[in-house]
């Protein structure tokens, strides 16, 4: 089996793994695999989330009530391989940055209501 054959087989096996029920507990990980994110892209997402979470905590302490700019920053900086709101939902379900994900979902719902 040549290199291309091995790669195709590996991609097939990954596809099968993403369809297993165990990955239902890890929807963000499943998105990463399905959309073939690189390790660098994966790390960039968490670096971005660390930064936005710090800003969220600071703004919350300062009495801010509108966190839509943080959501817009996330959407603008997220890799185009991922749908922002599917990603937010998956991150929340996996337990990553729960308060920030709640705020993002609320900001999105408010934006949808006003449009």
N, C-alpha and C positions, 0 to 999 in steps of 0.2 A: 504494500500500500504506500503510495507516494505521499508527499507532504500535503497536497490538496485533498487527497482522500482522508488522511488523518484529521485534517482541519474540518472537513465536512462531517466526519464521524463525531468529532468533539462537539461541533455545533448541534448535531442531532441529539447527542446525549444531554447537552445542556437544555435543549428544548424539552426533552422528556422530564428532566428534573424540575423544570418550571411548572410542569403540569401535575406534579405530585401534590397531594393534599397537604403535606407538611408545609409547603411554601405559602399556603393560605394564611399562616400565622406571620408570614414575613412578606407583606405585599410590596414594601419598598425594595427589598432585596430582589424580589421577582421582577420589578420594573427595571432594575439595574441590569439584570441578566437579559431580559427580553429585548431591551433597547441597546444592548451591547455597549454600555458605558465603559470607558477605560477607568483604570484605577485612579488616574489623575482627575478625571471628571467627577468620580465618586468623592474623592478627597476635597475637591473644590466646593462641592455642595455642602459638605459638613463644615468647611471653613467659613463659607458664606453664612450658614445657619448659626454658627458660634457668634459671628460678628453681629448678625441681626438680633439674636437672642440677648446679647449684651446691651444693644441699643434699646431693645424692648424693655428690659428691666430698668434701665436708666430713665427712659421716657415715662414708664409707669410710676416710678418713684417721684418724678417731677410733676405728676398729675395729668399727663397727656391722656386723652380719651380717644383720639383718632390715630389708629395705627395703619391706615391704608397706605401711607408712603413706604412703610416697611414691606408690605405685601407687594407693592409695585416694584420695589427694589429687588425682591426675591424673584418675581416673575421675569424681570428684565435681565437678571444675571444667570438664571437657570439655563442649563444646556437646552438647546432646541430639540434634543432627542426626546425630552420628557414633556408631558402635558403638566403645567403648573398645578392645577387643582387636583388632578389624579395623584400627583406627587405629594401634595400637602396631605391629602386623605391617607395615603399609604404611610407617610411618615408618622402621622398621628396614630394610626392603627398599630404601628410597630413601637410606639411609645417614645419617639424622638421629639424632644422639645414640645411637650404637650400644651403648655400655656401659649407658646408662640403659634402653634398650629391652630389652636382654638381661636386666637385673635385673627389669624389669616382667614380662617373659614368664616368668622363673623363679618370681617371686612368685605369679603367676597359676597356674602349674602346681602349685605347692605347696598353694595354697589349694584347688584342685580336688581334689587327692589327699586332703586332710583332710576334705572334705565329702562 
